[in-house]
Amino acid sequence: MDETRKYRIRPGHKVDWEAVDPDEKGSFSGKDDLFQATEELIGKIDVLQERLYAEHQRSLLIVLQALDTGGKDGTIRHVMRGVNPQGCQVTSFKVPNEEEKSHDFLWRVHRQVPPKGYIGIFNRSHYEDVTVTRVHKLIPAAEAERRCTAINDFERLLFENGTTILKFFLAISREEQRNRLQARLDDPEKRWKFSASDLAERKYWDRYPKAYGAAISATSTKHAPWYIIPANHKTYRNYLVAKIVLEALEEMNPQYPSGHEGIDYRNLKIPE
């Protein structure tokens, strides 16, 4: 727990964006040791996810936010690859469509909250509505603050109804983003990931720290904490996210149900 606590944003703490070192890679002696440690965590997550699914009383929501190329897809692919797909759902939030725009900004999000027994993963989320909207000046600061209050109320409602919430911002440097975008252009098998909008959005890089800093500071709570994860090094990113997810599941400590009421399992025999 002490290893991951440094990345957790305390309630009421004002985020100092420049104090986050996206290039951090821990004290491991090499990638092999880091990979092995991550594999052990993933194996334990798999066991606890099965118990969570069988118990069917609570759920876990993982929110992933990052700038373009920050590693949201890679984190999902690597950290969650051991879990049973039957008990895991991934939702990717794009620009709201016309139906979604006709409702409040949390309407489409609430519909995708994981049901009991499930791990739900948001690839982008309701936090786009208080960060991207501010960066592009689609809403004023006062509206962003109002929405943050609504988010806190929404997440408390989920928590009080049995959903554990973990929120991760995957922090990469501007230079690392440039390298990853260039890698997509240079590799014919990765060009499908590249979009002209990536370059357009990169022009707003300097506005994002303020927008995300304000949103994270306002919405990191005891029941729905934010973690800022150094993500220049993908293996360390995966390790940290896996460790935090495992710690949450261990604290939840889901249990297998004893069986169906009224059945005496001790004397029950399957007929030949």
N, C-alpha and C positions, 0 to 999 in steps of 0.2 A: 504493500500500500504506500509506503514512504517513497518508493521509486516513482510512482505516478502522481503523487499528491502535488508535486511542484508544477504540474501542467494544468491542474484544476484551478479555475478562477473562483475565488471566494465570493460569496454574496456581498454586494456592495463595493467590491474592489474595482477601481478604475483601471481598465486595461491599458498598459503601456506597450504599445505595439512594437516599438523599437527594441524593447527588452527581450523579445522572443527571438531566439537564434534558430532559424529554420535549418541550419546546417548541422545542428547537434546530432550525434550518432551514438551516444551512450559510452559505456566503459567496456564493451565487449572487445575481445582480442581480435576478432575478425568476423567476416560475413558468415562463415560456417557455424560458429558458435551462436551467433544471433539467429540464424535460420533454425538451428536445432531448438533453441529456447522457444522460438515462436511456434514450432511444430508441437511442442509439448503443451503449450497453452491452447492451441487449436483442438488438440485431442481432448482436453478437459472441457472445453466449451461444448464439444459434441455431446459428451455424456450429460452435461447439465441441461443442454437444450432438449434432449430426449425426456428428461425428467420434467422440465417445464411443460412440454407438450402433453405428457401423460397426466400431469397434475391438473392442467386446464383451468387454473384459477387466476393466473396473473399473466402479464405480458411484458416484453422488453422492447422499447423503442430506441433505435439508434439514429441520430440525426447527423448527417455528414454535409458540411459546407466547406467550400474552398473556391479560390479563383480558378480560372480555366487552367487545365493541366495539373491541378493540385493533387490529384490522385484518388478521387472519390471512387471511381470504377475499380481501380486497382486494389484499393483497400477492401472493397466488398468481395472482389474475386479471390483475394488471398486469405483474408481473415475468416471469411464465412464459408470457405470451400468444404469444410468438414461437416457442416450441419446438414440435417435432413431437409431437403427442399420442401417437404410436406408441411414443415412447421416454421417456414421462413418466407416472408414476402418483402419484395423490394419495390419501392415506388419512386419514380423519377418525376419531379415537378418541372414542367416547362412554363413558358409564358402562358398566362391564363387564357382560356378560350372564351368565347362569347357567353356560354352558359355560366362558367365560373365567375366571370366579371359581373354577372347579374346578381350575385350573392355577396355576402361579406367575405373578406379575404381568407378567413379560416374555414369556410364551408368545405372547400375541396380537400383540405388537409384532414379535417375530422373524419371524413368518409374513408380515409386510408389508414387510420390508426389500427395497429395490429389487434386482432381479437385475442381473447384469453387463450393461453397456451402457445402463442406465437412470438417469434422475434420479428419485428418490423424494422425495415431500414429505409430511411428517407434519403435519396440522392438528390440533394437540394431540398428545400423545404419552405415553410412559412417565413423563414428568415430572409428569403429573397425579397419579401414584401416590406422589409425595413432596412435593407442594405442596397440592393440594386436600385430600388426606387429612389433612394436618397442620392445615390451617386449620379443618377441621371436626372435628378431634380423633378421627379414625377410627383413627389409629395413633399411638403414642408417638414421641417424638423419637429414641429408640434404634432403633426399627424403620425410621424414615426414613433414619437414618445407614446402617443395614445395606443398605437398598435402594440408596442412593447408591453404596455399594461395589459392589453387584451391577451397577448401571448402568455404572460405569467398566469393569468386567471385560467386560461385554457389548459396549460400544462399542469397546474395544480389540480384541476378537475380530473385529468387523466391519471395523475398520481394517486389521488384519493379513491380512484376506481380500479386500482391494482396494476397500473402501468409504470414500470421503472423507466426513467428517461435518461439517456446519455447523449450529450451534444458535443461534436468534435469539429473544430476548425483546423483544417490541414494547411499549415503555413509553409509556403515556399517563397524563395527569393525571386526578385524580378529577373535576375540572370538565369536562374534555373527554369523559369517559365519560358524564357527565350530559347534556351537549349532544347526544351521538350517540344516546343512548337517547331523548331527547325528540324528536329529528329522526325517529326511527322511528315514534313515536306520531303525530306531526303529518302525516306523509306517508302517505296511504292505500296507496301502492305499496310502502312499506317496513314496514308494520305486521306483515307475515308474519314478519319477522325478530325481532319483539319477543316476549319470553317473560316471564311473571311471575317465573320463576326468576332473571331478570336483576336484578330489584329485590331479591329475597331475598339473592342473592350479594353485592350491593353493600354490604349491611350488614356484611360481613366484610372490607371494603376494608383496614382497618388491620392485619389479620393477614397479608395476602399479602406485604408487603415482607420480613418476617422469614422466611417459608416459602420464598419464591423466592430470597432472598439466601443462605440456608443451602444450598439445592440447587445453585444456580449456583456458589457458592464451592467446593463439594465435587466438582463434576463438570466444571468447565472445565479441559480437559487440552490438551496440545499436539496430540494426534491427534483431539480432538473438542472444539474451542473453543466457548465461548459468546460471543455478541455481544449487548450491550444497545443496542437501536436506539431513538432518540427518535422517537416515532410520532404526536405530535399533528398534525404536518403530513404528510399522506399522500404528497405528491410527494417530499419529502425521504426519508421512510421507504422508498419504492420505489427511489429512487436508491441509497441505501446498501446495501440488500439486493442489488440487481442488481450493484453494484460488487463486493461481497464474493463473490457467486456466480461472477462472471466471473473474479476473481482466483484462486479455487480451481480453476476449469476450466483457466485458463492454466497454473497450476502443475502440474496433472495432465498437460496437453499430450497429449491423446489423438491417435492417428494413424490414418489410413486404412490398412487392411490392404493388402498388396501384391497380393493375389489368391489364387486357389486353387493349392495346390501341384501341380506336374505339368502345368500349362497354359502353353504358350508364347503369351503374348498378342501378341507382336510379329508373329507370322505367322498369327494367327487371323483368319479372315474369315467374316462372317455370309453364308450362302448366300442368293441371291436367291429 
